[in-house]
Amino acid sequence: MLAPPGAHQRSEMTLFDLDGVGQQKGVEDSSAGELPLAARMRPRNFAEFVGQEHLVGEGRVLRRCIEADELPSLIFWGPPGSGKTTLAYVIANVTKSHFSPMSAVTAGVSDLRRVVEEAKQRRKLGQRTILFIDEIHRFNKLQQDAVLPFVENGVVTLIGATTENPSFEVIPALLSRCRVFTLYSLSDAEVRTIVERAIKDEERGLGKMKVEVEDEALDHLVVMANGDARVALNALEMATRATAPDAEGRRCITLAVIEEALQHRALLYDKSGDMHYDMISALHKSLRGSDPDGALYWLGRMLEAGEDPLYIARRLVRFASEDVGMADPQALVVAVAAQQAVHFVGMPEGNLALAQAVVYLATAPKSNSLYEAYSRVQEDVETTRNEPVPLHLRNPVTSLMRQLGYGRGYKYAHDYPGHFVEQQYLPPRLRGKRYYIPTGLGFEKEVRERLEKWWGKKEEKE
């Protein structure tokens, strides 16, 4: 039922009373006892919210906007378990606007149209509508286009949540009408606070079950949660249910039980998302910075999370030419050998071949002379006239070609002392152009000296 004109009443429903497209659930679906611990412990207000102080700390602009019910359209971008949906839930409880949540996984354009029509009716009665779209990156361009006009004219205030970079996943027109706020993984201390609250809370947590967690077990749970509160609470709940109470009704959770509940650390990685590009960038920059330890770490993070080892091998081959190049020509041989080894023996045995290549590349002398040389060539190819091949460089395979001057004046290098003779190999308009300028590092120092001897020109210093 819509509120009377001028009334800005807080919706009585919470996110737990709503399904994926904003419809009220049946009472049996929203029973607190049937909800997972992570859902039951979801904060209801800022006093219970943990983390993201840079956004919602006391006095921060976003918090003041929420408390004043004066929100612009927002996009929350952050890793899983960082509090994006939780923050939306807090907004639902604090704001006086009507709150209409939906999941991009299950909702479609028809659901959006229904929410918008309801929002138009509320607007006539003086109440604003906040449209919360979880996992907004899963909406395609058509679905995002459907939201755009109603965000633009103020029919709804959009709050989107995404684990993916909105610069790539949200259409520019919609992105330009939203403020993007970045959330970060929770610290170990913040995860510990959330876990300890759940252990003590008798209303929504595990307090009535008299849970006691060994210090070593709690430390392990916090570290292995990897900054994801949901992972920590889910593992805690499983460990609690798997632990029988003792004679006094206490459930003493040991390290062994926590390890079994976790099974495997939740590695934060998405082979098609930002983490994929961020980590390969970190690997590349560690190699360029000649840090074998950093390079090995990022290699391990990707491999252990399930990255395609041949993708990494391809990046190493590229690095061998781009950042080592002629300073150590053997680098390319090592990188290609690593690719062949991974292809031949597979994983996990191939991980050491990649590790060997990573260490070799990190400790090799560096030169980007080849990269810069080819960039200069590309620029000239694109911006200068495509000159014909000089006649003396053409191959005179027929009598007609010889009559036309093909090959005339060409000097055969092997006929000269040292197997070198100076002659022009570039088109006349590019005469004297220098593309490859070797450094004085590694093998490239020898290359530079050789070129200086042959051409009588001093190469530029590094």
LINJO-V849272 format. One record per pair of residues at least 12 apart in sequence whose ideal C-beta (glycine too) atoms are under 8 Angstrom apart, sorted by the first residue. I is the first residue (numbers start at 1). J is the second residue. D is the distance in Angstrom with one decimal. If there is no record, write none. Layout:
BEGIN
i j d
I J D
I J D
END
This chain:
BEGIN
i j d
2 121 6.1
2 122 6.0
2 125 5.5
2 127 7.5
3 122 7.5
3 125 6.1
3 126 7.9
3 127 5.5
4 125 6.8
5 125 5.0
5 126 5.3
6 125 7.8
6 126 4.8
7 125 7.6
7 126 6.9
7 127 6.9
8 69 7.1
8 96 4.0
8 97 7.3
8 126 7.0
8 127 5.8
8 128 7.7
9 96 6.7
9 127 7.6
10 93 7.3
10 94 8.0
10 95 7.0
10 96 5.5
11 92 6.8
11 98 5.5
11 99 5.2
13 99 7.5
14 44 7.9
14 89 6.8
14 92 6.3
14 93 6.9
15 42 7.7
15 85 7.3
15 88 7.1
15 89 4.8
15 92 6.0
15 99 8.0
15 101 5.7
16 30 5.2
16 32 7.9
16 35 6.6
16 39 6.5
16 42 7.7
17 30 5.0
18 101 5.5
20 102 6.0
20 103 4.1
20 105 7.1
20 106 3.9
20 107 6.1
21 102 4.6
21 103 7.5
21 106 6.7
21 107 4.8
21 111 4.3
21 114 7.8
21 115 7.7
22 100 4.4
22 101 5.6
22 102 5.3
22 111 7.6
22 115 6.1
32 204 6.6
36 233 7.6
36 234 6.7
36 237 6.6
37 198 6.0
37 205 6.9
37 206 7.0
37 233 4.9
37 234 7.1
37 236 6.8
37 237 4.0
38 229 7.2
38 230 4.7
38 233 4.1
38 234 5.9
38 237 7.7
40 204 4.3
40 205 7.0
41 194 7.2
41 197 6.9
41 198 5.0
41 201 6.8
41 204 5.7
41 205 5.9
41 233 6.3
42 86 5.5
42 89 5.6
43 86 5.7
43 89 7.2
43 90 6.0
44 89 7.4
44 90 7.1
44 93 5.4
45 90 6.1
45 93 6.1
45 94 6.6
46 63 6.7
46 90 6.3
46 94 7.4
49 83 7.1
49 86 6.8
49 87 7.1
49 90 5.7
50 83 7.7
50 186 7.1
50 190 5.1
50 193 5.4
50 194 5.4
50 229 7.6
51 82 7.2
51 83 5.8
51 183 7.9
51 184 7.8
51 186 4.8
51 187 7.4
51 190 4.6
52 82 7.3
52 83 5.8
52 87 7.2
52 183 5.4
52 184 7.2
55 87 7.9
55 181 5.5
55 183 7.0
56 87 6.9
56 90 7.9
62 74 7.9
62 181 6.3
66 90 7.5
66 91 5.6
66 94 5.6
66 95 6.4
67 94 6.2
69 94 8.0
69 95 4.9
69 96 4.7
69 97 6.0
69 128 7.7
71 91 7.4
71 95 7.1
71 97 7.7
71 130 6.8
71 157 5.4
71 159 7.5
72 157 7.2
72 178 7.4
72 179 5.4
73 151 5.3
73 157 5.5
73 158 4.2
73 159 7.2
73 177 5.8
73 178 4.4
73 179 7.1
74 158 7.2
74 159 4.9
74 160 7.3
74 178 6.0
74 179 5.4
74 180 7.7
74 181 6.1
75 136 7.0
75 158 7.9
75 159 7.6
75 160 4.4
75 161 7.6
75 162 6.6
75 166 5.2
75 170 6.6
75 175 7.4
75 178 4.8
75 179 7.3
75 180 4.8
75 181 7.2
76 88 7.4
76 159 7.0
76 160 7.1
76 161 4.8
76 162 7.3
76 181 5.6
76 183 5.9
77 162 5.5
77 163 7.6
77 164 7.7
77 165 7.0
77 166 5.5
77 180 5.9
77 181 7.1
77 182 5.3
77 183 6.8
78 163 7.0
78 182 6.3
78 183 3.0
78 184 6.4
78 185 7.7
79 163 6.1
79 183 7.7
79 184 7.6
79 185 5.2
79 227 7.1
79 228 7.3
79 268 5.9
80 163 6.0
80 228 5.6
80 230 7.0
80 268 7.4
81 185 7.5
81 186 7.0
81 225 7.7
81 227 6.8
81 228 3.0
81 229 5.0
81 230 4.4
81 231 6.1
82 183 4.3
82 184 6.3
82 185 5.7
82 186 6.4
82 227 7.3
82 228 7.6
83 183 6.0
83 186 7.5
83 229 7.3
84 134 7.8
84 161 3.9
84 162 7.8
84 183 5.9
85 134 5.9
85 161 5.9
87 183 7.6
88 101 6.9
88 132 4.8
88 134 7.6
88 159 5.7
88 161 6.5
91 130 6.8
91 132 7.8
91 159 6.9
92 130 7.7
92 132 7.7
95 130 6.4
96 127 8.0
97 127 6.8
97 128 4.3
97 129 6.2
97 130 4.8
97 157 6.9
98 119 7.6
98 122 5.6
98 127 5.6
98 128 7.1
98 129 4.8
98 130 7.0
99 129 7.9
99 130 5.2
99 132 6.7
100 115 4.9
100 118 7.3
100 119 7.2
100 129 5.7
100 130 6.8
100 131 5.2
100 132 6.9
100 156 7.6
101 132 4.2
101 133 7.9
101 134 6.9
102 115 7.0
102 131 7.4
102 132 7.1
102 133 5.8
102 134 7.3
103 133 7.7
103 134 4.8
103 135 6.3
104 133 5.5
104 134 6.5
104 135 4.6
104 136 5.5
104 137 7.4
104 138 4.0
104 139 4.7
104 143 7.5
105 134 7.8
105 135 5.9
105 138 5.7
107 133 7.6
108 143 7.1
109 142 7.0
109 143 5.8
109 146 5.0
112 143 7.0
112 146 5.3
112 147 6.2
113 146 7.4
115 129 7.4
115 131 6.0
115 156 7.3
116 150 5.1
116 155 6.0
116 156 6.5
119 131 7.3
119 150 7.3
119 155 5.2
119 156 5.0
120 155 5.9
123 155 6.3
128 157 6.2
129 155 7.4
129 156 5.0
129 157 7.1
130 156 7.1
130 157 4.9
130 158 7.9
130 159 6.0
131 147 7.5
131 156 4.2
131 157 7.0
131 158 5.3
131 159 7.1
132 159 4.6
132 160 7.8
132 161 7.4
133 147 7.6
133 158 6.9
133 159 7.4
133 160 4.9
133 161 7.2
134 161 5.0
135 161 6.6
135 162 6.5
135 163 7.6
136 160 3.5
136 161 6.5
136 162 5.2
136 166 8.0
136 169 7.6
136 170 6.6
137 162 4.4
137 163 7.2
137 164 4.2
137 166 7.4
137 169 3.7
137 170 7.1
141 171 5.8
144 170 6.7
144 171 4.8
144 174 5.3
145 171 6.9
145 173 7.9
147 174 6.5
148 171 7.5
148 173 5.6
148 174 5.2
148 177 7.5
151 174 6.7
151 177 5.4
151 178 7.5
152 177 6.0
158 174 7.8
158 177 8.0
158 178 6.4
160 178 7.0
163 270 7.3
163 273 6.9
163 274 8.0
164 270 7.8
164 273 5.2
164 274 6.2
165 273 7.7
165 274 4.8
166 178 8.0
166 180 5.6
184 227 8.0
185 226 7.2
185 227 3.0
185 228 7.1
185 268 7.2
186 227 4.7
186 228 7.3
186 229 5.8
187 227 7.1
188 222 5.0
188 223 6.3
188 227 7.7
190 229 7.7
191 222 5.0
191 225 5.2
191 227 6.6
191 228 7.8
191 229 5.8
191 232 5.2
192 218 7.1
192 222 4.9
194 229 4.8
194 232 6.8
194 233 7.0
195 213 7.9
195 218 6.9
195 221 6.6
195 222 6.7
195 232 5.4
195 233 6.9
195 236 6.0
198 233 5.8
198 236 6.4
199 211 5.1
199 213 6.5
199 236 7.5
206 236 7.5
206 237 7.5
206 240 5.7
209 240 6.2
209 245 7.6
209 251 5.8
210 245 7.1
210 248 7.8
210 249 5.3
210 250 4.6
210 251 6.2
211 240 5.4
211 250 7.8
211 251 5.0
211 253 6.5
212 250 5.7
212 251 6.9
212 252 5.0
212 253 6.9
213 236 7.6
213 253 4.6
213 258 7.6
214 252 7.3
214 253 6.7
214 254 5.5
214 255 6.1
216 255 4.9
217 239 8.0
217 253 5.6
217 254 5.7
217 255 4.3
217 257 7.1
217 258 4.4
218 258 8.0
220 255 5.8
220 258 5.5
220 259 6.8
220 262 7.9
221 235 6.1
221 236 6.5
221 258 5.1
221 262 7.2
224 262 5.3
224 265 4.9
224 266 7.5
225 266 7.1
226 265 6.4
226 266 5.4
226 267 7.2
226 268 5.6
227 268 7.4
228 266 6.0
228 268 7.4
231 266 4.7
235 258 6.7
235 261 4.5
235 262 5.0
236 253 7.8
236 258 8.0
236 261 7.7
238 261 4.3
239 253 5.0
239 257 4.7
239 258 5.4
239 260 7.7
239 261 4.2
240 253 6.6
242 257 6.2
242 260 7.5
242 261 6.8
243 257 5.8
267 301 7.4
267 304 6.4
267 305 4.2
268 305 7.9
269 301 7.2
269 302 7.2
269 305 3.5
269 306 7.3
269 307 7.3
271 305 7.8
271 306 6.8
271 307 6.0
271 308 7.2
276 307 7.2
279 298 5.4
279 301 5.8
279 302 5.3
279 307 8.0
280 298 7.9
280 302 7.2
280 312 7.5
280 315 5.9
282 294 7.5
282 298 4.6
283 295 5.8
283 298 4.0
283 299 6.0
283 302 7.2
283 312 7.6
283 315 7.3
283 358 7.6
284 315 6.8
284 319 6.1
284 323 7.9
286 298 6.0
286 362 6.8
287 319 5.6
287 323 6.7
287 358 6.8
287 361 5.1
287 362 5.0
288 319 7.7
288 323 5.0
288 366 6.7
290 362 5.6
290 363 6.6
290 366 6.8
291 362 6.2
292 358 7.0
292 359 4.7
292 362 4.0
292 363 5.9
295 358 4.8
295 359 7.4
295 361 7.5
295 362 4.7
296 355 6.1
296 358 5.9
296 359 6.9
299 312 6.8
299 354 6.2
299 355 6.4
299 358 5.2
303 347 7.6
303 348 8.0
303 351 5.5
303 354 7.2
309 342 4.9
309 347 5.6
309 350 5.7
309 351 7.2
309 354 6.2
310 339 6.8
310 342 6.1
310 343 6.8
312 354 6.0
313 335 7.3
313 338 5.8
313 339 3.8
313 342 5.5
313 354 6.5
313 357 7.7
314 339 7.1
316 335 4.5
316 338 6.3
316 339 7.5
316 354 7.2
316 357 5.3
316 358 6.9
316 361 6.4
317 332 7.0
317 335 4.5
317 336 6.0
317 339 6.2
319 335 7.2
319 361 5.9
320 332 4.3
320 334 7.2
320 335 4.0
320 336 7.9
320 361 6.2
321 370 5.9
321 371 7.6
322 368 6.5
322 370 7.2
322 371 4.7
323 361 7.8
323 366 5.6
323 367 7.7
323 368 5.9
323 371 7.4
324 361 6.2
324 364 4.8
324 365 7.2
324 366 6.0
324 367 6.7
325 367 4.7
325 368 6.7
325 369 5.8
325 370 4.0
325 371 7.1
325 444 7.3
326 367 6.1
326 369 6.3
326 370 6.3
326 438 6.2
326 442 7.9
326 443 6.2
326 444 4.5
326 447 5.6
327 364 6.9
327 365 4.1
327 366 6.0
327 367 3.7
327 369 7.9
327 439 6.7
327 441 4.9
327 442 3.6
327 443 6.1
327 444 4.5
328 364 4.3
328 365 5.6
328 442 5.1
328 443 5.8
329 443 6.2
330 364 8.0
331 360 6.6
331 361 5.8
331 364 5.0
334 356 7.4
334 357 5.3
334 360 4.8
334 361 7.3
335 357 5.3
335 361 6.8
337 353 7.5
337 357 7.5
338 353 4.6
338 354 5.5
338 356 6.6
338 357 3.6
341 353 3.7
342 354 6.4
364 442 7.3
365 441 4.5
365 442 3.2
365 443 7.7
365 444 7.6
366 441 6.9
367 438 7.2
367 439 4.8
367 441 5.7
367 442 7.0
367 444 5.1
369 436 6.2
369 437 5.9
369 438 5.3
369 439 5.9
369 444 6.6
370 436 7.3
372 437 7.3
373 435 4.5
373 436 4.1
373 437 7.1
374 435 7.8
376 435 4.8
377 435 5.4
380 430 6.8
380 433 7.3
384 429 7.0
384 430 7.2
385 429 6.7
387 427 3.3
387 428 7.2
387 429 5.8
387 430 7.1
388 427 7.3
389 427 7.7
390 424 6.8
390 425 7.9
390 427 6.4
390 428 7.2
391 404 7.6
391 405 4.6
391 406 6.0
391 407 7.5
391 408 6.2
391 409 7.7
392 407 6.5
392 408 6.0
392 409 4.3
392 410 4.5
392 423 7.5
393 410 6.7
393 425 6.7
394 406 4.2
394 407 6.1
395 407 6.5
396 408 7.9
410 423 7.6
411 423 5.1
420 454 5.1
422 454 7.5
422 455 6.7
422 456 8.0
437 459 5.7
437 460 4.9
438 451 6.9
438 459 5.8
439 462 4.2
440 461 6.8
440 462 5.4
441 462 6.7
END
